[in-house]
Amino acid sequence: MTMELLRNLIPLMSLCFLVVFVQCKSSFLGVHPLDEKYFSKKVIKCRDGSKSFTRDRLNDNFCDCIDGTDEPGTSACPAGKFYCGNVGSTPRFIFSSRVNDRICDCCDGSDEYESSITCPNTCVMGGNIEYKAQSYISTINDAGSIDARGAKIPVNKEDLIERLKDVKMVVILQLFLIIFLVVLWITHHRVRSKRRHSR
């Protein structure tokens, strides 16, 4: 029974480390990493210039901007866009009306954060690094989703290096967790074998 518990515990603990790490890194839900600086001000202007709003009204599930600038992480604005980070695959934008609609549109499941369903992470490893070398402008493709591709905006190499360091840190934490659990398992088996031999 202990062995089965350990087998179930390793993936669960790894997932917990990853979820906590990702939650700490991404402070604005549905916002592209290059736009985080834009949304970090105390007073934020709507992208269409129609009005301004305070940061506490960001993702408050009430559409203040006609263009959906203030609701990138909710489905409150019909014109809004939600950014799927899709770590391990190609990031993309989807219409914000698809957020929490009980359908997994992002391969990482980030669009269903308040939904009653749990989306598995189906992102394929490796696609994200290629994307980071490019930049983004949102365009609507034939399937109706909004892709992030195309513009020749210079990429910040320091930002790319920092993100790779963050991924390295998650891998190291997972490695320590696995080593700890293996040591725990070995210790448990040694204690059991000593008990058997002492009888």
C-alpha positions in Angstrom: 0.0 0.0 0.0 2.9 2.4 0.8 4.5 1.7 -2.6 1.2 2.5 -4.4 0.9 5.7 -2.4 4.4 6.7 -3.4 3.7 6.0 -7.1 0.7 8.3 -6.9 2.5 10.9 -4.9 5.3 11.6 -7.3 3.3 12.9 -10.3 1.0 14.8 -7.9 3.8 16.6 -6.2 5.5 17.4 -9.5 2.2 18.9 -10.8 1.9 20.9 -7.6 5.4 22.4 -8.0 4.7 23.2 -11.6 1.2 24.8 -10.9 2.6 26.9 -8.0 5.6 28.0 -10.2 3.4 29.0 -13.2 0.9 30.8 -10.9 3.7 32.8 -9.4 5.2 33.7 -12.8 2.0 34.8 -14.5 0.3 37.6 -12.7 -2.2 38.6 -15.3 -4.5 35.9 -16.6 -5.0 35.8 -20.4 -2.3 38.5 -21.0 0.6 38.0 -23.4 4.0 38.2 -21.6 5.0 41.1 -23.7 1.9 43.0 -22.5 2.4 42.4 -18.8 4.3 45.7 -18.5 1.3 47.5 -20.1 -1.1 46.0 -17.5 1.2 46.6 -14.5 0.4 50.4 -14.3 -2.0 51.6 -11.7 -4.2 53.3 -14.3 -4.5 51.5 -17.7 -5.9 52.9 -20.9 -8.2 51.0 -23.1 -6.2 50.1 -26.3 -8.8 52.0 -28.4 -8.2 55.1 -26.3 -11.9 55.4 -25.3 -11.3 55.5 -21.5 -9.0 54.4 -18.7 -9.5 52.0 -15.8 -7.7 51.1 -12.6 -5.7 47.9 -12.3 -8.2 46.5 -9.7 -10.8 46.5 -12.5 -8.6 44.2 -14.7 -10.4 40.8 -15.1 -13.2 41.8 -12.7 -15.8 40.1 -15.1 -17.3 43.5 -16.1 -16.5 45.0 -19.5 -15.2 48.5 -19.1 -13.5 48.9 -22.5 -15.4 48.3 -25.7 -12.4 46.6 -27.2 -12.1 44.2 -24.3 -8.7 45.5 -23.0 -9.8 45.3 -19.4 -11.0 41.6 -19.6 -8.3 39.5 -21.2 -8.9 36.6 -18.7 -12.7 36.5 -18.6 -15.5 36.2 -21.1 -17.1 39.5 -20.1 -16.2 41.4 -23.3 -17.3 40.1 -26.7 -14.3 41.7 -28.5 -11.8 40.4 -25.9 -8.8 38.1 -26.6 -7.4 35.5 -24.2 -3.8 34.5 -24.4 -3.0 30.8 -24.1 0.6 30.4 -23.0 0.5 26.7 -24.0 3.9 26.0 -22.4 5.6 23.3 -24.5 3.7 24.1 -27.6 2.7 27.1 -29.7 1.1 30.0 -27.8 -2.0 31.6 -29.3 -4.9 33.9 -28.7 -8.5 32.8 -28.6 -11.7 34.8 -28.4 -12.5 35.6 -24.7 -16.0 34.2 -25.2 -14.3 30.8 -25.2 -13.0 31.3 -21.6 -14.7 29.0 -19.0 -17.2 27.6 -21.6 -16.5 24.0 -20.6 -14.5 23.3 -23.8 -10.7 23.1 -23.6 -9.5 25.5 -26.3 -5.9 26.0 -25.0 -3.8 22.9 -25.0 -2.6 23.7 -21.5 -6.2 24.1 -20.3 -5.6 27.7 -19.0 -8.9 28.9 -20.6 -11.0 26.7 -18.2 -9.6 28.0 -14.8 -13.1 28.5 -13.2 -14.9 25.8 -15.2 -16.3 22.7 -13.5 -14.1 20.6 -15.9 -10.4 19.8 -15.7 -8.5 20.1 -19.0 -5.5 17.8 -19.4 -2.3 19.5 -20.6 -2.0 18.2 -24.1 0.8 20.6 -25.2 3.7 18.9 -27.1 7.1 19.7 -25.8 9.5 21.8 -27.9 7.2 24.2 -29.8 7.5 27.1 -27.4 11.2 27.8 -27.9 10.7 28.3 -31.7 7.9 30.7 -31.0 9.8 32.8 -28.6 12.3 33.7 -31.3 9.5 35.4 -33.2 7.2 38.1 -32.0 3.4 38.5 -32.2 0.6 40.4 -33.7 -2.8 38.8 -33.5 -4.5 37.7 -36.6 -7.7 35.8 -37.2 -7.3 32.4 -39.0 -9.8 30.3 -40.9 -10.7 28.3 -37.8 -11.9 31.4 -36.0 -9.1 31.5 -33.4 -6.7 34.3 -33.1 -3.0 33.3 -33.7 0.0 35.1 -32.4 2.4 35.4 -35.4 3.9 37.6 -38.0 5.4 40.9 -36.8 9.1 41.6 -36.7 9.2 43.1 -33.2 12.6 42.6 -31.7 12.8 39.8 -29.1 14.3 40.5 -25.7 17.1 37.9 -25.4 17.4 38.5 -21.6 13.7 37.7 -21.2 14.1 34.4 -23.2 17.2 33.5 -21.0 15.2 34.3 -17.8 12.3 32.1 -18.9 14.7 29.3 -19.6 16.2 29.7 -16.2 12.7 29.4 -14.7 12.1 26.2 -16.5 15.5 24.9 -15.3 14.4 25.7 -11.7 11.2 23.7 -12.1 13.2 20.7 -13.4 15.6 21.0 -10.5 12.7 21.1 -8.0 11.1 18.1 -9.5 14.5 16.2 -9.5 14.9 16.9 -5.8 11.4 15.7 -5.1 12.0 12.5 -7.0 15.3 11.9 -5.1 13.5 12.5 -1.8 10.8 10.1 -2.6 13.3 7.4 -3.8 15.3 7.8 -0.6 12.0 7.5 1.4 11.1 4.4 -0.5 14.5 2.8 0.0 14.4 3.6 3.7 10.9 2.1 4.0 12.0 -1.1 2.4 15.1 -1.4 4.6 13.0 -1.0 7.7 10.6 -3.7 6.5 13.4 -6.1 5.6 15.0 -5.6 9.0 11.7 -6.3 10.7 11.4 -9.5 8.7 14.9 -10.7 9.6 14.5 -9.9 13.3 11.5 -12.1 13.6 
